[in-house]
């Protein structure tokens, strides 16, 4: 089939790019990324490669930029025939070694208001939000209240997974919603539709309910995330915690470590990161694998993801005690395969106290 180059307007081309994922590879059948994403702010997600950090347009061409902002390659849109998937081919190169982008099926599921639990916006909200998936044994009622309520820089949303009777007894956040049918991130997904009350916050945290912490530490966690312009982060785990990943344990001589991993136990998203990652929330019933996926969707930017050592929380229960670990591992490896998200845990630098 002969390719026919088309010349869409810039605005139309932007909409073509940002509203669908792409296979990215080389014409000799080398696949580089099975799920590349063009973010509207000019960043590239779905791949962690310093050569492909950003994108821009130059007339009818799509330009890839590297970490320094230098141009690495250019593509033009091809039309492969009626009802065919959209494709882009690299310009000015040997056809057998040309890079290509081919529209692929979307795997992310973005929440829709008609399928969601609608919460009423607060008349006056704080800048940040904690969304706690909680039950009757939740630790949040024991969080140390070492600052006053007016000093908190975060609102609390409780997504209750226990029975309705206990919900009325225990739930006491700014937002309270009974969600006892699905698992953690599948339930929270239904609260995060575009334009909803929970999508107006600067940062949103999603701790498990077996985390022991304090109001002051949560305040500080949000302050550090904002100060260092982090997109995705977590508080470190106190060394007395039950833990799965060494990289999440506190290093007390540091304020912050830049990493390529944040655990599902207590992730903190900027609103921009949440926009990019919320569609992944229902993809894993156990939540396993989501923490490998999120940095991939964000594009692996070295100094926007991290573990905050200045704030250490304590994980109080053994890992994996409340679910089928065989199914959890299946969730994890399925997502890693679908998105080509490797299981590696790296630190790229740190800030000392």
Beta strands, then each sheet from edge to edge (+ up, - down):
strand 1: 4-5
strand 2: 22-26
strand 3: 30-38
strand 4: 44-45
strand 5: 54-58
strand 6: 61-65
strand 7: 71-79
strand 8: 87-90
strand 9: 99-103
strand 10: 128-134
strand 11: 154-160
strand 12: 175-178
strand 13: 203-207
strand 14: 211-212
strand 15: 232-237
strand 16: 254-259
strand 17: 266-270
strand 18: 305-315
strand 19: 347-352
sheet 1: 1+ 7- 6+ 5-
sheet 2: 1+ 7- 8+ 9- 2+ 3- 4+
sheet 3: 12+ 11+ 10+ 13+ 17- 15+ 18+ 14-
sheet 4: 12+ 11+ 10+ 13+ 17- 15+ 18+ 16- 19+
end
